Each structure stands twice: as structure tokens, then as C-alpha cells.
């Protein structure tokens, strides 16, 4: 069997590749064009953790974990010829599609970035879906990391899959409405619709894995060697809210909560995100869903103020005196929204949550305190002025 994993140089893609390759003797082929490194540099930031070159990473996986079935192809999935060659040469049995421009704030900077994000993300997915059809590979299990952001912030519990629509006494299940709030999130709404169409037209088995805000620096595999570490972005554009808060704490600044911060957001640890993708990639063809299956890749909804307070408490273990301060919210959002999201299917897949938020924060501090100089040198990238400047 051959597993093709796109975005293999990324925050989730790289540790997922390690998890998969460490559990199978099958071939695991990574593809990436290293654009994430360029985007972060473009906004004036850097990964807090040193990110080794892909050849060094693969060598470290071989030396440290005994992984010998991992290979890499550099290529841009927007280029259809690249995708055609990948599929023709490797004929994958599984595609784990984790490649995308993943930042909502980056997609909102201006029209150029919005256009780039939509073209990059949608073209890559369409090339893969149509490429599988045109290379007679429609039995290939297509797994994509989309986002819980496609749901927006509805006032009712979010189902794990479709919703029920009723009109004039008739009821039917329909795809959940696309209520995305950014040009990036809308790409994943479109991807979800395109995957549904590919399943309908081509009979392709599809797993739409709607990834929550992911936190953490380590997985079981990355702990073994610094060369195996995944990237850690902490700037406003590519760092998630929990990661930015941790960076503020390490740099000696208060954790900045906008408004009340009582709104709840879906979260998942890096460890639990990687585990689910690995299990889907390695599922026996007779056991995996033959239909289009939606997984809400989330373990818990957490309020922003609880995120901040948990980080402040965890800072004590690292001699960090962390204060929580509230700032006027420049965003137009409900600061008290209590998100509820179904996740039974995903929890069944991974066998239950393995790392809670407090443990993930402890991991983050353990890592970031080693690279405090890097964070402090880029403090202008995560302090409130960055957001205020962009919103102006």
C-alpha cells in the first residue's frame, strides 16, 4: 500500500507523517512546496522551534525511530502536471490532504492574499480529486483536513456531518450550511462541497476531517529528537490563539483577551489530531467508511478567557508571572457565544482524548522557554498592536 501525504512539511502534516510511517511498513510519500516557510517570513515572523530541512528530518526519523519507508517529493499541487505525475508514479491507496494556506488572518490582509488563498487551496484539492478519477484511482481513500471554521458560530449544537432541513412538512438531511467567516475558511467550505461532489460522481471514499484550533508542540514521535520537532508559529497571522498567549507569557507580557472572552471555540491537541489522521490513513479498506464521512476533529470547546487563565496558571511551573488583561475587541463578534459541537464519531475513532488543554499548554511552555530569545525578538508580531494595525 502507498500513502500520499500532502503538506508534509507542515505543523500537522509532519508529525502525522511520522505517526503513520512509524506504524506501518507501507510506503509513505510526502509532498510539499515549502510555501508555509515563505508565508511566515513574508509577515515578518519565524517558527519558535528551529525547523530542520526535510532531508535532515527524514534522516533523523531513520536514525531515531528506525523509519525507512518515508520519502519526499517537492512539488506544487496547484500545478496539475505535478499532481498527474505524483498519481501516475505512486498510485496511492490513501491520500491525506493536509496542504493549504491555513491562515484566516493572512487571507484577510488584502484582495491579493484572498485571491491567492482561494486559488491555492481550491485548485490543489480539485487537482487531486480529478486526478484520482482520471488515473482510475477512485478506490483511493481521500482524507482531507478541512476546518470547524466552516460552521461559523450557530446558536445550536453543530452536528458531525449533515443537518436536517424542514420545509412545508417535508424533512431531509442536507450538508451543513457554509457559514465561514474568512476567505480562508470559505476555501474549506468549497472543498467540503467539492469532496461531496467527487464522492457522488466518482464513488470515491472521502473522510472530511474538520480540524479544530490545534494546540501543542509535541507528539510521541517528535519528542525523540530535536530534528523531528514540528514548527511552532506564534505570530498573529499563523499562530493560533493559545500559541500566541503562550508566546506573550514567555516574553513577559500579559495575556491579551479581547473583550469578555467568554465565547467558546473548538480545540484539539496536536497529539489527538495526529492520531485521528493516522488511524484513517491506516484503516483496513474493509473497515473504513465507503461513503463520505464527516469527522469533527475536536475534543472540547473552551472559552478564550479559560484558555488565558489556564496558560496563566501553567506559567507558574516555569517561574512566569503571567497576568490576564482584557482589551477592547476590534472584531465584530459575539463575546458570549457558547459553541456546542458534536464529536462522538471522532472520539470513537481515536479512542478518547489523550491530552487535555492544560497538559498541552505544559508541553508548549516546556518547548518555548528553550526558545525565549526567538520569541522576544519577534514580539511585535503577537502583541495587540498587530491586530489593531490590520483592523485599521
C-alpha positions in Angstrom: 0.0 0.0 0.0 1.1 3.6 -0.7 0.0 6.6 1.4 0.5 10.1 -0.1 0.5 12.9 2.4 0.4 16.4 1.2 1.6 19.3 3.3 4.3 17.0 4.7 6.4 19.9 5.9 3.6 21.5 7.9 2.7 21.8 11.6 0.2 18.9 11.5 1.4 17.2 8.3 5.0 16.4 9.5 4.1 14.7 12.8 1.2 12.9 11.1 3.7 11.5 8.6 5.9 10.3 11.4 3.0 8.6 13.2 1.8 6.8 10.0 5.3 5.7 8.9 6.1 4.5 12.4 3.1 2.2 12.4 3.4 0.6 9.0 5.9 -0.9 6.6 3.9 0.6 3.7 5.3 3.4 1.6 4.6 6.9 2.9 5.3 9.6 0.3 5.3 13.3 1.4 4.8 16.2 -0.9 5.2 19.9 -0.1 6.4 23.1 -1.8 7.7 24.8 1.4 5.3 27.7 1.0 4.4 27.9 4.7 8.0 28.8 5.5 7.8 31.7 2.9 4.4 33.0 4.1 5.6 33.2 7.7 8.8 35.0 6.6 6.7 37.3 4.5 4.7 38.6 7.6 8.0 39.2 9.4 7.9 36.2 11.7 9.6 32.8 12.2 8.9 29.4 13.8 9.9 29.5 17.5 11.2 26.0 17.2 14.0 25.5 14.6 12.6 23.7 11.6 15.2 21.4 10.0 15.3 20.7 6.3 13.2 17.9 5.0 16.2 15.7 4.3 17.6 16.1 7.8 14.1 15.4 9.2 13.8 12.1 7.3 17.4 11.1 8.2 16.5 11.8 11.9 13.4 9.6 11.6 15.5 6.8 10.2 18.2 7.2 12.9 16.0 7.8 15.9 12.8 5.9 15.1 14.0 3.3 12.6 11.7 4.7 9.9 12.8 3.6 6.5 9.6 3.9 4.5 9.4 7.7 4.3 10.2 9.6 1.1 9.7 13.2 -0.1 8.7 14.9 -3.4 8.9 18.7 -3.7 6.0 20.0 -5.8 3.2 22.5 -6.0 -0.2 20.9 -6.1 -1.6 23.9 -7.9 0.3 22.7 -11.0 -1.8 19.9 -12.5 1.2 18.3 -14.2 2.8 17.8 -10.8 -0.3 16.1 -9.5 -0.6 13.9 -12.5 2.9 12.8 -12.2 2.6 12.1 -8.5 -0.5 9.9 -9.0 0.9 8.2 -12.1 4.1 7.2 -10.4 2.9 6.4 -6.9 -0.7 5.2 -7.4 -1.6 5.9 -3.8 -4.2 3.8 -1.9 -4.7 6.7 0.5 -4.3 10.4 0.1 -4.1 12.5 3.3 -4.5 16.1 2.1 -3.1 18.5 4.7 -1.7 21.1 2.3 -3.2 24.5 2.3 -2.7 28.2 3.1 -4.2 27.8 6.6 -4.4 31.3 8.0 -7.6 33.2 8.1 -5.9 36.5 9.1 -3.4 36.1 6.2 -6.3 35.6 3.8 -7.9 38.8 5.1 -4.9 41.1 4.6 -5.9 42.3 1.1 -7.5 41.1 -2.1 -4.3 39.7 -3.4 -3.9 37.4 -0.4 -7.6 36.4 -0.5 -7.3 35.5 -4.2 -4.1 33.6 -3.6 -5.5 31.6 -0.7 -8.6 30.6 -2.6 -6.8 29.7 -5.8 -4.1 27.8 -4.0 -6.4 25.8 -1.7 -9.2 25.1 -4.1 -7.0 24.3 -7.1 -4.9 21.9 -5.1 -7.9 19.9 -3.9 -9.6 19.9 -7.3 -6.4 18.7 -9.0 -6.2 15.8 -6.6 -9.8 14.8 -6.8 -10.0 14.9 -10.6 -6.5 13.4 -10.9 -7.7 10.3 -8.9 -10.7 10.0 -11.2 -8.6 10.4 -14.4 -5.9 7.9 -13.2 -8.6 5.2 -12.3 -7.8 5.6 -8.6 -11.3 6.2 -7.4 -10.9 3.4 -4.7 -8.3 5.6 -3.1 -9.4 6.8 0.4 -9.3 10.6 0.3 -8.8 12.2 3.7 -8.7 16.0 4.0 -8.1 18.3 6.9 -10.7 21.0 6.5 -11.8 23.1 9.5 -14.5 23.5 12.1 -14.5 27.1 10.8 -16.8 26.2 8.0 -19.6 26.1 10.6 -19.4 29.7 11.7 -21.0 30.2 15.1 -24.6 29.0 15.0 -26.8 29.1 18.1 -27.5 25.4 18.1 -25.3 22.3 18.6 -23.2 21.6 15.4 -23.8 18.1 14.1 -21.0 15.8 12.9 -22.0 15.8 9.3 -25.3 17.0 7.8 -28.1 19.0 9.2 -31.9 18.4 8.9 -33.9 20.9 6.9 -37.6 21.1 7.0 -39.9 22.9 4.7 -43.7 22.6 4.2 -43.8 19.5 6.3 -41.0 17.7 4.4 -37.7 16.8 6.0 -34.3 15.8 4.6 -30.7 15.7 5.6 -28.5 18.3 3.9 -24.9 19.3 4.1 -24.3 21.8 6.9 -24.6 25.4 5.5 -21.3 27.1 4.7 -21.2 29.9 7.3 -17.4 30.6 7.1 -16.2 33.9 8.4 -13.0 34.4 6.4 -11.7 33.9 2.8 -9.5 31.0 4.1 -12.4 29.3 5.9 -14.5 29.6 2.8 -12.0 27.6 0.8 -12.6 24.7 3.1 -16.4 25.1 2.7 -15.8 24.9 -1.0 -13.5 21.9 -0.6 -16.2 20.1 1.5 -18.7 20.7 -1.3 -16.2 19.5 -3.9 -15.4 16.4 -2.0 -19.1 15.6 -1.6 -19.5 16.0 -5.4 -16.4 13.8 -6.1 -17.9 11.1 -3.9 -21.3 11.4 -5.6 -19.8 11.4 -9.2 -16.8 9.2 -8.8 -17.8 6.9 -5.9 -14.7 7.9 -4.1 -14.5 7.2 -0.3 -14.0 10.5 1.4 -13.2 11.5 5.0 -13.8 15.2 5.7 -11.9 15.9 8.9 -12.9 19.2 10.2 -10.0 20.3 12.3 -10.4 22.5 15.4 -7.9 25.0 16.8 -4.9 22.8 17.4 -2.5 23.3 20.3 0.7 21.7 21.4 4.3 21.3 20.4 5.0 17.6 20.7 3.8 14.1 19.8 5.1 10.8 20.9 7.5 10.7 17.9 8.7 14.3 17.9 9.9 14.1 21.5 12.6 11.7 20.4 14.9 14.2 18.7 15.1 18.0 18.2 15.5 17.4 14.5 12.0 15.8 14.5 10.3 18.8 16.0 7.4 20.3 14.1 7.1 24.1 13.5 5.6 26.4 16.1 4.1 29.7 14.9 3.2 32.3 17.4 2.6 35.5 15.3 -0.8 37.0 14.8 -1.2 35.6 11.2 -0.1 32.0 11.6 -0.1 31.4 15.4 -3.4 30.1 17.0 -4.8 32.0 19.9 -3.4 29.6 22.6 0.0 29.7 21.0 0.0 33.5 20.8 -1.0 33.7 24.5 1.9 31.3 25.5 4.3 33.4 23.5 3.1 36.6 25.3 3.7 34.8 28.6 7.2 33.6 27.7 8.1 37.2 26.6 6.9 38.6 29.9 3.8 40.3 28.6 0.2 40.0 29.9 -2.1 37.5 28.1 -4.4 39.7 26.0 -8.0 38.8 25.9 -10.2 40.8 23.5 -13.5 41.8 25.1 -15.1 39.4 27.6 -13.5 36.4 26.1 -16.5 34.2 27.1 -17.0 32.9 23.6 -16.2 29.2 23.3 -14.0 27.8 20.4 -13.3 24.2 19.5 -9.9 22.9 20.4 -7.8 19.7 20.0 -4.3 18.8 20.9 -1.7 18.1 18.3 -1.3 14.6 19.6 -5.1 13.8 19.2 -5.2 15.4 15.8 -2.3 13.4 14.5 -3.8 10.2 16.0 -7.0 10.5 14.1 -5.4 11.2 10.8 -3.1 8.3 11.2 -5.9 5.9 12.1 -7.9 7.0 9.0 -4.8 6.6 6.8 -4.0 3.1 8.1 -7.6 1.8 8.2 -8.2 -1.5 6.6 -10.1 -0.9 3.3 -12.8 -3.3 4.6 -13.2 -1.3 7.8 -13.1 2.3 6.6 -16.3 4.1 5.7 -17.2 3.7 2.0 -19.2 6.8 1.9 -18.4 10.5 2.6 -17.9 10.7 6.3 -17.5 14.0 8.3 -15.5 14.0 11.5 -15.5 17.0 13.8 -11.8 16.8 14.8 -12.3 18.4 18.2 -12.1 17.2 21.8 -13.6 20.1 23.6 -14.9 23.7 23.3 -13.1 26.1 25.5 -13.7 29.8 26.2 -11.0 32.3 25.3 -10.8 33.5 28.9 -10.4 29.9 30.2 -7.6 29.5 27.6 -5.9 32.6 29.1 -6.4 31.6 32.7 -5.1 28.1 32.1 -2.0 29.5 30.5 -1.5 31.9 33.4 -1.7 29.0 35.9 0.6 26.8 33.9 3.2 29.6 33.8 3.8 29.2 37.5 5.7 26.0 36.9 8.2 27.9 34.7 8.6 30.8 37.0 6.5 33.0 34.7 4.3 35.7 36.4 1.5 35.8 33.9 -1.3 38.3 34.1 -4.5 38.2 32.1 -5.7 41.6 30.7 -8.8 42.4 28.8 -8.6 44.8 25.8 -11.3 46.3 23.6 -12.3 43.9 21.0 -11.6 45.2 17.4 -13.6 42.3 15.9 -17.3 42.2 15.4 -18.2 39.0 17.2 -20.4 37.7 20.0 -18.2 37.6 23.0 -20.5 35.2 24.9 -21.3 32.6 22.3 -21.4 29.1 23.8 -20.4 26.8 21.0 -21.6 23.3 21.2 -20.2 20.7 18.7 -20.8 17.0 18.3 -17.7 14.9 18.2 -18.7 11.3 19.1 -17.6 9.9 15.8 -14.1 11.5 16.1 -13.7 10.4 19.8 -14.6 6.9 18.8 -12.0 7.0 16.0 -9.2 8.0 18.4 -10.4 6.0 21.4 -11.0 9.1 23.5 -9.0 12.2 24.3 -5.3 11.6 25.3 -4.1 15.1 26.1 -6.2 17.8 27.7 -5.6 21.5 27.2 -3.6 22.0 30.5 -1.2 19.2 29.5 -0.8 20.6 26.0 0.0 24.1 27.5 2.6 22.5 29.7 4.2 21.0 26.6 4.2 24.3 24.9 5.9 26.1 27.8 8.5 23.3 28.1 9.4 23.9 24.4 9.0 27.7 24.2 11.1 28.5 27.3 14.0 27.0 25.4 13.5 29.5 22.6 12.5 32.6 24.5 15.1 34.7 22.6 13.4 33.9 19.3 10.0 34.9 20.7 11.3 38.1 22.3 13.0 39.1 19.1 9.6 39.0 17.3 7.3 40.3 20.0 5.9 42.9 17.6 4.3 40.1 15.7 2.0 38.9 18.5 1.2 42.0 20.7 -2.2 43.7 20.3 -0.9 46.4 18.0 -0.5 43.9 15.2 -4.2 43.2 15.2 -5.2 46.8 15.7 -2.9 47.9 12.8 -4.5 45.3 10.5 -8.1 46.2 11.5 -7.5 49.9 11.0 
